[in-house]
Amino acid sequence: MRILIVNPNTTASMTATIASAASGVAARETEIVAVTSQMGPVSIEGYYDEVFAVPGLLVEIAKGEKAGADGAIIACFDDTGLDAARALATIPVIGICEAAVATASFIAQRFAIVTTMERSRLPIEHLVHRYGMSSRATVRAANIPVLSLEDPMSDALEKLRREIDAAVSKNGAEAIILGCAGMADLASRLSEEFGVPVIDGVSAAVKHVEGLVTLGLKTAKQGAYAAPLHKPYGGMLSMFSPTEISDH
């Protein structure tokens, strides 16, 4: 089985972190193909960045499915472009927030998501509501710029630790979800340190995709995720018309 993982920001070093976490949990027969978007922001921090990350993401989803991927993962905790990707592709496409929240719900009644910036907290709260977990989940922001996770000289890890401690001691969290793909390499270390399950959405998504592919399930193509209607798109977006992007 081949799983495509798309980092929808353009920071290749973050893709390497994501790929390592995914490979660490993938089944022996699973091939992980991790790619970096070739257009868009270097990090996704808020609604504006998210919008401009979607076109590059969709290009990679289309290319990956054409190259033979059996399933795809969007490695941004905002589940950037998830619905559009599902409409474009027939293979199952999983967002790491949805995968992490579903996984946490199997093992804890109360859990907390610790994300990066305050501007990302409310979008993630909206996702938690969409996924039906508002009564069980708290979302906290550690005030960490995403790219500081790549800098060993920053205080990002210490800030993350403080928010996890507060989530456990003040919010009663029984499990923690790391709310950024750039944190994918930290789950085991933090779980041992705090004595609670710590979930990385990238790893969780890999196992969900493996399960869907093994079950022979693909994205429904009636209703909301029906293939987009072929029509011309104007101006700079002409390459993203359903006809053009399918040819990539």
Accessible surface in RSA format (square Angstrom, percent):
REM  Atomic radii and reference values for relative SASA: ProtOr
REM  Chains: A
REM  Algorithm: Lee & Richards
REM  Probe-radius: 1.40
REM  Slices: 20
REM RES _ NUM      All-atoms   Total-Side   Main-Chain    Non-polar    All polar
REM                ABS   REL    ABS   REL    ABS   REL    ABS   REL    ABS   REL
RES MET A   1    60.73  31.5  21.06  13.9  39.67  94.5  30.18  25.7  30.55  40.5
RES ARG A   2    80.03  33.6  79.46  40.5   0.57   1.4  13.98  19.1  66.06  40.0
RES ILE A   3     0.00   0.0   0.00   0.0   0.00   0.0   0.00   0.0   0.00   0.0
RES LEU A   4     4.99   2.8   4.99   3.6   0.00   0.0   4.99   3.5   0.00   0.0
RES ILE A   5     0.94   0.5   0.72   0.5   0.22   0.5   0.72   0.5   0.22   0.6
RES VAL A   6     0.00   0.0   0.00   0.0   0.00   0.0   0.00   0.0   0.00   0.0
RES ASN A   7     1.30   0.9   1.08   1.0   0.22   0.5   0.23   0.5   1.07   1.0
RES PRO A   8     0.34   0.2   0.34   0.3   0.00   0.0   0.34   0.3   0.00   0.0
RES ASN A   9     8.29   5.7   8.29   8.0   0.00   0.0   0.00   0.0   8.29   8.0
RES THR A  10    41.74  29.7  21.49  21.8  20.25  48.3  16.89  22.7  24.85  37.6
RES THR A  11    23.36  16.6  18.53  18.8   4.83  11.5  20.70  27.8   2.66   4.0
RES ALA A  12    67.38  62.0  58.33  90.0   9.05  20.6  58.51  82.4   8.87  23.5
RES SER A  13    62.41  52.7  49.06  65.5  13.35  30.8  47.49 101.1  14.93  20.9
RES MET A  14     3.76   1.9   3.76   2.5   0.00   0.0   0.00   0.0   3.76   5.0
RES THR A  15    10.83   7.7  10.83  11.0   0.00   0.0  10.83  14.6   0.00   0.0
RES ALA A  16    63.01  57.9  50.66  78.2  12.35  28.1  57.29  80.7   5.72  15.1
RES THR A  17    29.12  20.7  22.33  22.6   6.79  16.2   9.03  12.1  20.08  30.4
RES ILE A  18     0.34   0.2   0.34   0.3   0.00   0.0   0.34   0.2   0.00   0.0
RES ALA A  19    25.59  23.5  25.42  39.2   0.17   0.4  25.59  36.0   0.00   0.0
RES SER A  20    77.23  65.3  62.38  83.3  14.85  34.2  32.12  68.4  45.11  63.2
RES ALA A  21    15.68  14.4   2.02   3.1  13.66  31.1  14.20  20.0   1.49   3.9
RES ALA A  22     0.00   0.0   0.00   0.0   0.00   0.0   0.00   0.0   0.00   0.0
RES SER A  23    67.33  56.9  48.15  64.3  19.18  44.2  32.72  69.7  34.61  48.5
RES GLY A  24    67.07  82.7   0.00   N/A  67.07  82.7  33.50  91.9  33.57  75.2
RES VAL A  25    57.37  37.7  42.96  38.9  14.41  34.7  49.47  43.0   7.89  21.4
RES ALA A  26    22.06  20.3   3.37   5.2  18.69  42.5   3.37   4.7  18.69  49.5
RES ALA A  27    33.06  30.4  21.84  33.7  11.22  25.5  30.58  43.1   2.48   6.6
RES ARG A  28   241.18 101.3 201.81 102.9  39.37  93.7  88.01 120.3 153.17  92.8
RES GLU A  29   124.98  71.8 102.16  77.3  22.82  54.3  63.02 121.9  61.96  50.6
RES THR A  30    15.37  10.9   0.22   0.2  15.15  36.1   0.72   1.0  14.65  22.1
RES GLU A  31    89.69  51.5  83.04  62.8   6.65  15.8  41.61  80.5  48.08  39.3
RES ILE A  32    33.07  18.8   5.84   4.3  27.23  65.6   5.84   4.2  27.23  73.9
RES VAL A  33    47.47  31.2  44.30  40.1   3.17   7.6  47.47  41.2   0.00   0.0
RES ALA A  34    31.52  29.0   4.37   6.7  27.15  61.7   4.37   6.2  27.15  71.9
RES VAL A  35    38.95  25.6  34.47  31.2   4.47  10.8  38.95  33.8   0.00   0.0
RES THR A  36    21.31  15.2  15.66  15.9   5.65  13.5   9.80  13.2  11.50  17.4
RES SER A  37     1.63   1.4   0.00   0.0   1.63   3.7   0.00   0.0   1.63   2.3
RES GLN A  38   137.30  76.8 105.96  77.4  31.34  74.6  43.92  93.5  93.37  70.8
RES MET A  39    72.44  37.5  66.81  44.2   5.63  13.4  57.03  48.5  15.41  20.4
RES GLY A  40    39.67  48.9   0.00   N/A  39.67  48.9  12.39  34.0  27.28  61.1
RES PRO A  41    27.46  20.0  15.26  13.9  12.21  44.4  26.81  22.1   0.66   4.1
RES VAL A  42    84.55  55.6  82.86  75.0   1.69   4.1  82.86  72.0   1.69   4.6
RES SER A  43     9.71   8.2   8.00  10.7   1.71   3.9   0.00   0.0   9.71  13.6
RES ILE A  44    13.46   7.7   3.06   2.3  10.40  25.1   3.06   2.2  10.40  28.2
RES GLU A  45    35.24  20.2  31.99  24.2   3.25   7.7   5.51  10.6  29.74  24.3
RES GLY A  46     6.62   8.2   0.00   N/A   6.62   8.2   6.57  18.0   0.04   0.1
RES TYR A  47   121.95  56.9 117.43  66.8   4.52  11.8 112.65  84.7   9.30  11.5
RES TYR A  48   166.66  77.8 158.68  90.3   7.99  20.8 125.03  94.0  41.63  51.3
RES ASP A  49    35.60  24.9  34.01  33.9   1.59   3.7   2.31   5.4  33.28  33.2
RES GLU A  50    34.15  19.6  34.15  25.8   0.00   0.0   8.66  16.8  25.49  20.8
RES VAL A  51    95.04  62.5  89.40  80.9   5.63  13.6  91.79  79.8   3.24   8.8
RES PHE A  52   107.49  53.8 102.92  63.7   4.57  11.9 103.07  62.5   4.42  12.6
RES ALA A  53     0.00   0.0   0.00   0.0   0.00   0.0   0.00   0.0   0.00   0.0
RES VAL A  54    30.82  20.3  30.82  27.9   0.00   0.0  30.82  26.8   0.00   0.0
RES PRO A  55    32.13  23.4  31.14  28.4   0.99   3.6  32.13  26.5   0.00   0.0
RES GLY A  56     1.37   1.7   0.00   N/A   1.37   1.7   1.13   3.1   0.23   0.5
RES LEU A  57     0.00   0.0   0.00   0.0   0.00   0.0   0.00   0.0   0.00   0.0
RES LEU A  58    28.01  15.6  28.01  20.0   0.00   0.0  28.01  19.7   0.00   0.0
RES VAL A  59    13.89   9.1  13.89  12.6   0.00   0.0  13.89  12.1   0.00   0.0
RES GLU A  60    10.83   6.2  10.13   7.7   0.70   1.7   0.22   0.4  10.62   8.7
RES ILE A  61     0.00   0.0   0.00   0.0   0.00   0.0   0.00   0.0   0.00   0.0
RES ALA A  62    11.22  10.3   3.42   5.3   7.79  17.7   7.51  10.6   3.71   9.8
RES LYS A  63    90.39  44.1  85.92  52.7   4.48  10.7  50.45  45.4  39.95  42.6
RES GLY A  64    10.12  12.5   0.00   N/A  10.12  12.5   9.24  25.4   0.88   2.0
RES GLU A  65    46.05  26.4  36.54  27.6   9.51  22.6  20.79  40.2  25.26  20.6
RES LYS A  66   140.71  68.6 105.14  64.5  35.58  84.7  85.93  77.3  54.78  58.4
RES ALA A  67    69.42  63.8  41.89  64.7  27.53  62.6  55.21  77.8  14.21  37.6
RES GLY A  68    43.11  53.2   0.00   N/A  43.11  53.2  30.85  84.7  12.26  27.5
RES ALA A  69     6.98   6.4   1.16   1.8   5.82  13.2   1.16   1.6   5.82  15.4
RES ASP A  70    54.95  38.5  47.88  47.7   7.06  16.7   5.98  14.1  48.97  48.8
RES GLY A  71     0.00   0.0   0.00   N/A   0.00   0.0   0.00   0.0   0.00   0.0
RES ALA A  72     0.00   0.0   0.00   0.0   0.00   0.0   0.00   0.0   0.00   0.0
RES ILE A  73     0.00   0.0   0.00   0.0   0.00   0.0   0.00   0.0   0.00   0.0
RES ILE A  74     0.00   0.0   0.00   0.0   0.00   0.0   0.00   0.0   0.00   0.0
RES ALA A  75     2.60   2.4   0.00   0.0   2.60   5.9   0.00   0.0   2.60   6.9
RES CYS A  76    15.36  11.6  12.76  14.2   2.60   6.1   5.10  12.9  10.26  11.1
RES PHE A  77     6.15   3.1   3.86   2.4   2.29   6.0   3.86   2.3   2.29   6.6
RES ASP A  78    12.05   8.4   7.69   7.7   4.35  10.3   1.81   4.3  10.23  10.2
RES ASP A  79     7.77   5.4   1.16   1.2   6.62  15.6   1.16   2.7   6.62   6.6
RES THR A  80     0.00   0.0   0.00   0.0   0.00   0.0   0.00   0.0   0.00   0.0
RES GLY A  81    14.89  18.4   0.00   N/A  14.89  18.4   9.50  26.1   5.38  12.1
RES LEU A  82     5.38   3.0   3.26   2.3   2.12   5.3   3.26   2.3   2.12   5.7
RES ASP A  83    61.02  42.7  56.72  56.5   4.29  10.2  30.55  71.9  30.47  30.4
RES ALA A  84    43.70  40.2  29.94  46.2  13.76  31.3  38.13  53.7   5.58  14.8
RES ALA A  85     0.00   0.0   0.00   0.0   0.00   0.0   0.00   0.0   0.00   0.0
RES ARG A  86    30.16  12.7  30.16  15.4   0.00   0.0   3.90   5.3  26.26  15.9
RES ALA A  87    19.05  17.5  19.02  29.3   0.04   0.1  19.02  26.8   0.04   0.1
RES LEU A  88    33.28  18.5  14.62  10.5  18.66  46.9  14.62  10.3  18.66  50.2
RES ALA A  89     0.17   0.2   0.12   0.2   0.05   0.1   0.17   0.2   0.00   0.0
RES THR A  90    62.42  44.4  62.42  63.3   0.00   0.0  51.26  68.9  11.16  16.9
RES ILE A  91     9.72   5.5   9.72   7.2   0.00   0.0   9.72   7.0   0.00   0.0
RES PRO A  92     8.32   6.1   6.90   6.3   1.42   5.2   8.32   6.9   0.00   0.0
RES VAL A  93     2.19   1.4   0.00   0.0   2.19   5.3   0.00   0.0   2.19   5.9
RES ILE A  94    19.38  11.0  19.38  14.4   0.00   0.0  19.38  14.0   0.00   0.0
RES GLY A  95     0.00   0.0   0.00   N/A   0.00   0.0   0.00   0.0   0.00   0.0
RES ILE A  96     1.61   0.9   1.61   1.2   0.00   0.0   1.61   1.2   0.00   0.0
RES CYS A  97     0.00   0.0   0.00   0.0   0.00   0.0   0.00   0.0   0.00   0.0
RES GLU A  98    51.12  29.4  50.43  38.1   0.70   1.7  16.58  32.1  34.54  28.2
RES ALA A  99     3.44   3.2   0.00   0.0   3.44   7.8   3.44   4.8   0.00   0.0
RES ALA A 100     0.00   0.0   0.00   0.0   0.00   0.0   0.00   0.0   0.00   0.0
RES VAL A 101     1.81   1.2   1.81   1.6   0.00   0.0   1.81   1.6   0.00   0.0
RES ALA A 102    30.69  28.2  27.42  42.3   3.26   7.4  30.39  42.8   0.29   0.8
RES THR A 103    33.94  24.1  33.94  34.4   0.00   0.0  32.03  43.0   1.91   2.9
RES ALA A 104     0.00   0.0   0.00   0.0   0.00   0.0   0.00   0.0   0.00   0.0
RES SER A 105    22.05  18.6   8.26  11.0  13.80  31.8   1.86   4.0  20.19  28.3
RES PHE A 106   149.33  74.7 112.64  69.8  36.69  95.5 118.20  71.7  31.13  89.1
RES ILE A 107    97.70  55.6  61.34  45.7  36.36  87.6  70.48  50.7  27.23  73.9
RES ALA A 108    10.00   9.2   0.79   1.2   9.21  20.9   7.73  10.9   2.27   6.0
RES GLN A 109   121.20  67.8 118.68  86.7   2.52   6.0  47.60 101.3  73.59  55.8
RES ARG A 110    80.96  34.0  80.96  41.3   0.00   0.0  41.69  57.0  39.27  23.8
RES PHE A 111     1.55   0.8   0.00   0.0   1.55   4.0   0.00   0.0   1.55   4.4
RES ALA A 112     0.12   0.1   0.12   0.2   0.00   0.0   0.12   0.2   0.00   0.0
RES ILE A 113     0.00   0.0   0.00   0.0   0.00   0.0   0.00   0.0   0.00   0.0
RES VAL A 114     0.00   0.0   0.00   0.0   0.00   0.0   0.00   0.0   0.00   0.0
RES THR A 115     1.01   0.7   1.01   1.0   0.00   0.0   0.00   0.0   1.01   1.5
RES THR A 116     4.27   3.0   4.27   4.3   0.00   0.0   0.00   0.0   4.27   6.5
RES MET A 117    41.41  21.4  41.41  27.4   0.00   0.0  41.41  35.2   0.00   0.0
RES GLU A 118    98.86  56.8  94.24  71.3   4.63  11.0  64.91 125.6  33.95  27.7
RES ARG A 119   153.56  64.5 133.32  68.0  20.24  48.2  37.97  51.9 115.59  70.1
RES SER A 120     4.50   3.8   4.41   5.9   0.09   0.2   2.38   5.1   2.12   3.0
RES ARG A 121    67.33  28.3  67.33  34.3   0.00   0.0   7.93  10.8  59.40  36.0
RES LEU A 122    90.11  50.2  90.00  64.4   0.12   0.3  90.00  63.2   0.12   0.3
RES PRO A 123    10.34   7.5   7.24   6.6   3.10  11.3   8.84   7.3   1.50   9.3
RES ILE A 124     0.91   0.5   0.91   0.7   0.00   0.0   0.91   0.7   0.00   0.0
RES GLU A 125    57.69  33.1  52.73  39.9   4.96  11.8  18.94  36.6  38.75  31.6
RES HIS A 126   101.11  55.3  95.51  66.4   5.60  14.3  67.65  69.7  33.46  38.9
RES LEU A 127    23.16  12.9  22.95  16.4   0.21   0.5  23.16  16.3   0.00   0.0
RES VAL A 128     3.86   2.5   3.86   3.5   0.00   0.0   3.86   3.4   0.00   0.0
RES HIS A 129   132.68  72.5 124.33  86.4   8.35  21.4  83.01  85.6  49.67  57.8
RES ARG A 130   121.48  51.0  89.31  45.5  32.17  76.6  49.22  67.3  72.26  43.8
RES TYR A 131    37.09  17.3  13.13   7.5  23.96  62.4  20.54  15.4  16.56  20.4
RES GLY A 132    59.93  73.9   0.00   N/A  59.93  73.9  34.82  95.5  25.12  56.3
RES MET A 133    31.11  16.1  31.10  20.6   0.01   0.0  30.32  25.8   0.79   1.0
RES SER A 134    59.88  50.6  39.96  53.3  19.92  45.9  37.90  80.7  21.98  30.8
RES SER A 135    94.73  80.0  67.49  90.1  27.24  62.8  57.45 122.3  37.28  52.2
RES ARG A 136    52.49  22.0  52.49  26.8   0.00   0.0  22.55  30.8  29.95  18.1
RES ALA A 137    13.82  12.7   0.00   0.0  13.82  31.4   0.00   0.0  13.82  36.6
RES THR A 138    32.28  23.0  27.84  28.2   4.44  10.6  24.80  33.3   7.48  11.3
RES VAL A 139    11.44   7.5   1.98   1.8   9.46  22.8   1.98   1.7   9.46  25.7
RES ARG A 140    52.87  22.2  49.96  25.5   2.90   6.9  10.13  13.8  42.74  25.9
RES ALA A 141    20.65  19.0   2.77   4.3  17.88  40.7   2.77   3.9  17.88  47.4
RES ALA A 142     5.22   4.8   0.00   0.0   5.22  11.9   1.46   2.1   3.75   9.9
RES ASN A 143    92.74  64.0  91.63  88.6   1.11   2.7  25.62  61.7  67.11  64.9
RES ILE A 144     0.91   0.5   0.37   0.3   0.54   1.3   0.91   0.7   0.00   0.0
RES PRO A 145    66.54  48.5  66.54  60.7   0.00   0.0  66.54  54.9   0.00   0.0
RES VAL A 146     7.33   4.8   7.30   6.6   0.03   0.1   7.30   6.3   0.03   0.1
RES LEU A 147    70.22  39.1  63.89  45.7   6.34  15.9  64.17  45.1   6.05  16.3
RES SER A 148    22.39  18.9  15.57  20.8   6.83  15.7  20.10  42.8   2.29   3.2
RES LEU A 149    35.23  19.6   4.91   3.5  30.32  76.2   6.73   4.7  28.50  76.7
RES GLU A 150    58.56  33.6  29.58  22.4  28.98  69.0  24.87  48.1  33.69  27.5
RES ASP A 151    65.45  45.8  58.03  57.8   7.42  17.6  19.81  46.6  45.64  45.5
RES PRO A 152   128.23  93.5  88.75  80.9  39.48 143.5 102.84  84.9  25.39 157.8
RES MET A 153   171.18  88.6 139.33  92.2  31.85  75.8 114.46  97.3  56.72  75.1
RES SER A 154    38.91  32.9  12.14  16.2  26.77  61.7  20.14  42.9  18.77  26.3
RES ASP A 155    82.72  57.9  73.57  73.2   9.16  21.7  37.21  87.6  45.52  45.4
RES ALA A 156     4.75   4.4   3.80   5.9   0.94   2.1   4.66   6.6   0.09   0.2
RES LEU A 157    45.92  25.6  42.56  30.4   3.36   8.4  43.15  30.3   2.77   7.5
RES GLU A 158    82.58  47.4  80.99  61.3   1.60   3.8  35.75  69.1  46.83  38.2
RES LYS A 159    46.58  22.7  45.53  27.9   1.05   2.5  19.68  17.7  26.90  28.7
RES LEU A 160     0.00   0.0   0.00   0.0   0.00   0.0   0.00   0.0   0.00   0.0
RES ARG A 161    61.37  25.8  60.93  31.1   0.44   1.0  16.64  22.7  44.73  27.1
RES ARG A 162   131.41  55.2 122.75  62.6   8.66  20.6  60.35  82.5  71.06  43.1
RES GLU A 163    36.92  21.2  36.92  27.9   0.00   0.0   0.89   1.7  36.03  29.4
RES ILE A 164     0.00   0.0   0.00   0.0   0.00   0.0   0.00   0.0   0.00   0.0
RES ASP A 165    78.53  55.0  78.34  78.0   0.18   0.4  11.25  26.5  67.27  67.1
RES ALA A 166    12.15  11.2  10.93  16.9   1.22   2.8  12.13  17.1   0.02   0.0
RES ALA A 167     0.00   0.0   0.00   0.0   0.00   0.0   0.00   0.0   0.00   0.0
RES VAL A 168    47.94  31.5  39.00  35.3   8.93  21.5  39.00  33.9   8.93  24.2
RES SER A 169    80.72  68.2  41.11  54.9  39.61  91.2  44.72  95.2  36.00  50.4
RES LYS A 170   164.47  80.2 127.74  78.4  36.74  87.5  80.19  72.2  84.28  89.8
RES ASN A 171    49.46  34.1  32.28  31.2  17.18  41.4   7.71  18.6  41.75  40.4
RES GLY A 172    41.44  51.1   0.00   N/A  41.44  51.1  32.96  90.4   8.48  19.0
RES ALA A 173     6.66   6.1   0.65   1.0   6.01  13.7   1.73   2.4   4.93  13.0
RES GLU A 174    81.87  47.0  71.54  54.1  10.32  24.6  39.66  76.7  42.21  34.5
RES ALA A 175     0.00   0.0   0.00   0.0   0.00   0.0   0.00   0.0   0.00   0.0
RES ILE A 176     0.00   0.0   0.00   0.0   0.00   0.0   0.00   0.0   0.00   0.0
RES ILE A 177     0.00   0.0   0.00   0.0   0.00   0.0   0.00   0.0   0.00   0.0
RES LEU A 178     2.53   1.4   1.04   0.7   1.49   3.7   1.04   0.7   1.49   4.0
RES GLY A 179     2.40   3.0   0.00   N/A   2.40   3.0   0.00   0.0   2.40   5.4
RES CYS A 180    13.66  10.3  10.40  11.6   3.26   7.7   3.01   7.6  10.65  11.5
RES ALA A 181     4.26   3.9   2.91   4.5   1.35   3.1   3.15   4.4   1.11   2.9
RES GLY A 182     4.80   5.9   0.00   N/A   4.80   5.9   0.00   0.0   4.80  10.7
RES MET A 183     0.03   0.0   0.00   0.0   0.03   0.1   0.03   0.0   0.00   0.0
RES ALA A 184     6.52   6.0   0.00   0.0   6.52  14.8   0.17   0.2   6.36  16.8
RES ASP A 185    88.26  61.8  60.43  60.1  27.83  65.8  30.88  72.7  57.39  57.2
RES LEU A 186    16.58   9.2  16.58  11.9   0.00   0.0  16.58  11.6   0.00   0.0
RES ALA A 187    15.43  14.2  14.46  22.3   0.97   2.2  14.62  20.6   0.81   2.2
RES SER A 188    96.68  81.7  83.62 111.6  13.06  30.1  49.69 105.8  46.98  65.8
RES ARG A 189   117.15  49.2 107.04  54.6  10.11  24.1  50.32  68.8  66.84  40.5
RES LEU A 190     0.00   0.0   0.00   0.0   0.00   0.0   0.00   0.0   0.00   0.0
RES SER A 191    32.81  27.7  30.40  40.6   2.41   5.5   9.90  21.1  22.91  32.1
RES GLU A 192   154.83  88.9 126.04  95.4  28.79  68.5  52.68 101.9 102.15  83.4
RES GLU A 193    87.27  50.1  50.65  38.3  36.62  87.2  39.59  76.6  47.68  38.9
RES PHE A 194    47.09  23.6  23.67  14.7  23.42  60.9  28.66  17.4  18.43  52.7
RES GLY A 195    67.26  83.0   0.00   N/A  67.26  83.0  36.08  99.0  31.18  69.8
RES VAL A 196    21.82  14.4  18.16  16.4   3.66   8.8  21.47  18.7   0.35   0.9
RES PRO A 197    58.78  42.8  51.89  47.3   6.89  25.1  57.99  47.9   0.79   4.9
RES VAL A 198    16.66  11.0   0.00   0.0  16.66  40.1   0.00   0.0  16.66  45.2
RES ILE A 199    15.30   8.7  12.18   9.1   3.12   7.5  15.30  11.0   0.00   0.0
RES ASP A 200     8.21   5.7   4.11   4.1   4.10   9.7   2.19   5.2   6.01   6.0
RES GLY A 201     1.22   1.5   0.00   N/A   1.22   1.5   0.00   0.0   1.22   2.7
RES VAL A 202     0.00   0.0   0.00   0.0   0.00   0.0   0.00   0.0   0.00   0.0
RES SER A 203    22.11  18.7  21.86  29.2   0.25   0.6  15.06  32.1   7.04   9.9
RES ALA A 204    10.22   9.4   1.73   2.7   8.49  19.3   9.49  13.4   0.73   1.9
RES ALA A 205     0.00   0.0   0.00   0.0   0.00   0.0   0.00   0.0   0.00   0.0
RES VAL A 206     0.00   0.0   0.00   0.0   0.00   0.0   0.00   0.0   0.00   0.0
RES LYS A 207    94.75  46.2  85.67  52.6   9.08  21.6  71.00  63.9  23.75  25.3
RES HIS A 208    53.82  29.4  46.97  32.6   6.85  17.5  25.13  25.9  28.69  33.4
RES VAL A 209     0.00   0.0   0.00   0.0   0.00   0.0   0.00   0.0   0.00   0.0
RES GLU A 210    14.83   8.5  14.61  11.1   0.23   0.5  10.92  21.1   3.92   3.2
RES GLY A 211    30.67  37.8   0.00   N/A  30.67  37.8  30.23  83.0   0.44   1.0
RES LEU A 212    50.58  28.2  49.69  35.5   0.90   2.3  49.69  34.9   0.90   2.4
RES VAL A 213    36.90  24.3  24.20  21.9  12.70  30.6  27.44  23.8   9.46  25.7
RES THR A 214   107.07  76.1  75.04  76.1  32.03  76.3  68.15  91.5  38.91  58.8
RES LEU A 215   128.64  71.6 101.10  72.3  27.54  69.2 105.69  74.2  22.95  61.7
RES GLY A 216    61.26  75.6   0.00   N/A  61.26  75.6  34.27  94.0  27.00  60.5
RES LEU A 217    92.89  51.7  90.18  64.5   2.71   6.8  91.24  64.1   1.65   4.4
RES LYS A 218   147.42  71.9 118.74  72.9  28.68  68.3  69.27  62.3  78.15  83.2
RES THR A 219    22.25  15.8   6.95   7.0  15.31  36.5  12.22  16.4  10.04  15.2
RES ALA A 220    67.53  62.1  52.95  81.7  14.58  33.2  63.73  89.7   3.80  10.1
RES LYS A 221    62.75  30.6  43.53  26.7  19.22  45.8  42.91  38.6  19.84  21.1
RES GLN A 222   165.61  92.6 148.19 108.3  17.42  41.5  53.94 114.8 111.67  84.7
RES GLY A 223    62.22  76.7   0.00   N/A  62.22  76.7  42.61 116.9  19.62  43.9
RES ALA A 224    99.28  91.3  55.88  86.2  43.40  98.7  69.49  97.9  29.79  78.9
RES TYR A 225    47.75  22.3  46.84  26.6   0.91   2.4  38.06  28.6   9.69  11.9
RES ALA A 226    41.20  37.9  34.91  53.9   6.29  14.3  34.91  49.2   6.29  16.7
RES ALA A 227    66.91  61.5  52.99  81.8  13.92  31.7  52.99  74.6  13.92  36.9
RES PRO A 228    48.85  35.6  34.49  31.4  14.35  52.2  44.62  36.8   4.23  26.3
RES LEU A 229   135.25  75.3 128.58  92.0   6.67  16.8 130.95  92.0   4.30  11.6
RES HIS A 230   126.07  68.9  95.54  66.4  30.53  78.1  62.56  64.5  63.51  73.9
RES LYS A 231   106.62  52.0  98.21  60.3   8.41  20.0  58.65  52.8  47.97  51.1
RES PRO A 232   128.72  93.8 105.74  96.4  22.99  83.6 112.50  92.9  16.22 100.8
RES TYR A 233    86.88  40.6  73.46  41.8  13.42  34.9  45.42  34.1  41.46  51.1
RES GLY A 234    61.85  76.3   0.00   N/A  61.85  76.3  40.14 110.2  21.70  48.6
RES GLY A 235    67.20  82.9   0.00   N/A  67.20  82.9  45.40 124.6  21.80  48.8
RES MET A 236   187.83  97.3 157.26 104.1  30.57  72.8 125.15 106.4  62.68  83.0
RES LEU A 237    99.50  55.4  99.50  71.2   0.00   0.0  99.50  69.9   0.00   0.0
RES SER A 238    56.37  47.6  54.33  72.5   2.03   4.7  27.24  58.0  29.13  40.8
RES MET A 239    66.87  34.6  63.84  42.2   3.03   7.2  39.35  33.5  27.52  36.5
RES PHE A 240    28.33  14.2  20.48  12.7   7.86  20.4  20.48  12.4   7.86  22.5
RES SER A 241     5.30   4.5   5.30   7.1   0.00   0.0   1.23   2.6   4.07   5.7
RES PRO A 242     4.90   3.6   4.09   3.7   0.81   2.9   4.90   4.0   0.00   0.0
RES THR A 243    60.17  42.8  59.13  59.9   1.04   2.5  50.54  67.9   9.63  14.6
RES GLU A 244    87.40  50.2  86.24  65.2   1.16   2.8  12.54  24.3  74.85  61.1
RES ILE A 245     5.42   3.1   5.42   4.0   0.00   0.0   5.42   3.9   0.00   0.0
RES SER A 246    60.70  51.3  39.30  52.5  21.40  49.3  29.37  62.5  31.33  43.9
RES ASP A 247    97.88  68.6  79.83  79.5  18.05  42.7  26.25  61.8  71.63  71.4
RES HIS A 248    68.39  37.4  44.54  31.0  23.85  61.0  54.34  56.0  14.05  16.3
END  Absolute sums over single chains surface
CHAIN  1 A    11159.3       8618.6       2540.7       6635.6       4523.7
END  Absolute sums over all chains
TOTAL         11159.3       8618.6       2540.7       6635.6       4523.7
